[in-house]
Amino acid sequence: FYAHPSSMEGISLAIMEAGLHKLPVIGSNVGGIPEIVKNDDTGYLISPYSNYEQLAEFIILLAQNGNKRETLGNNIHHFVNMNFNINFQAEKYIQEFYHAEK
């Protein structure tokens, strides 16, 4: 798993890379992180300001539960591949640009 307890963040490339490697993510509920990290689906969200107890709970949970790590890891891998791959992003850009020109 990958822990990303940030107090301020946009869309994190590090989180996307972790997802591509099938690593579930524990991330702060700030900025763009919740766009990728969904509680108990692709990882876990924690409060962003010094919530070390919550972070520790999720670290212990994932460290002790291989099935949960595998399920969340597969989910985030699928989510990142479907929503942030270059082909998908290029198509979104073309659609936005084309519609903006009209």
C-alpha positions in Angstrom: 0.0 0.0 0.0 1.0 3.6 -0.3 0.4 6.3 2.3 0.0 10.0 1.1 -1.0 12.1 4.2 -0.9 15.5 2.6 -2.4 18.7 3.9 -2.7 20.3 0.4 -2.7 18.5 -2.9 -3.9 18.6 -6.5 -4.3 15.5 -8.5 -1.3 13.5 -7.4 0.8 11.7 -9.9 2.3 9.6 -7.1 -1.1 8.3 -6.2 -1.8 7.5 -9.8 1.5 5.6 -10.1 0.7 3.7 -6.9 -2.6 2.7 -8.4 -1.0 1.6 -11.6 1.2 -0.7 -9.4 -2.0 -2.0 -7.7 -1.2 -0.4 -4.4 -4.2 0.7 -2.4 -3.8 4.3 -1.1 -4.3 6.0 2.2 -4.6 9.6 1.4 -5.8 12.9 2.9 -9.3 14.1 2.1 -8.0 17.3 0.4 -7.7 18.7 -3.1 -7.8 16.1 -5.9 -7.0 13.1 -3.8 -10.7 12.1 -3.3 -11.1 12.0 -7.1 -8.9 8.8 -7.0 -9.1 7.5 -3.5 -12.6 6.3 -2.6 -13.1 5.0 1.0 -13.1 1.2 1.1 -13.0 1.0 -2.7 -9.6 2.2 -3.9 -8.1 3.0 -0.5 -8.9 5.1 2.5 -9.3 8.8 3.1 -8.2 10.4 6.3 -8.7 13.9 7.8 -5.9 16.1 6.5 -4.6 17.8 9.7 -2.5 15.7 12.0 -4.8 12.7 12.3 -2.0 10.2 13.0 -4.3 7.8 14.9 -6.6 7.4 11.8 -3.6 6.9 9.6 -2.1 4.3 11.9 -5.5 2.4 12.0 -5.6 2.1 8.2 -1.9 1.2 8.0 -2.5 -1.6 10.5 -5.7 -2.7 8.7 -3.9 -3.0 5.4 -0.8 -4.5 6.8 -2.8 -7.3 8.4 -5.3 -8.0 5.6 -3.8 -9.2 2.4 -7.2 -9.8 0.8 -8.3 -6.2 1.5 -5.0 -5.0 0.0 -5.5 -7.1 -3.1 -9.1 -6.0 -3.6 -8.4 -2.3 -3.1 -5.2 -2.6 -5.2 -7.2 -4.1 -8.1 -9.9 -1.5 -7.8 -7.5 1.5 -7.9 -5.6 0.0 -10.8 -8.8 -0.4 -12.8 -10.0 3.1 -11.8 -6.7 4.8 -12.8 -6.4 2.9 -16.0 -10.0 3.8 -17.0 -9.9 7.4 -16.0 -6.4 8.7 -16.3 -4.8 6.9 -19.2 -3.3 8.9 -22.1 -6.0 7.8 -24.6 -8.8 8.8 -22.4 -7.3 12.1 -21.4 -6.5 12.9 -25.1 -10.1 12.2 -26.1 -11.4 14.4 -23.3 -9.1 17.2 -24.4 -10.2 16.9 -28.0 -13.9 16.9 -27.1 -13.4 20.0 -24.8 -11.3 21.8 -27.4 -13.7 20.9 -30.3 -16.8 22.0 -28.3 -15.1 25.2 -27.1 -14.4 26.2 -30.7 -18.0 26.1 -31.8 
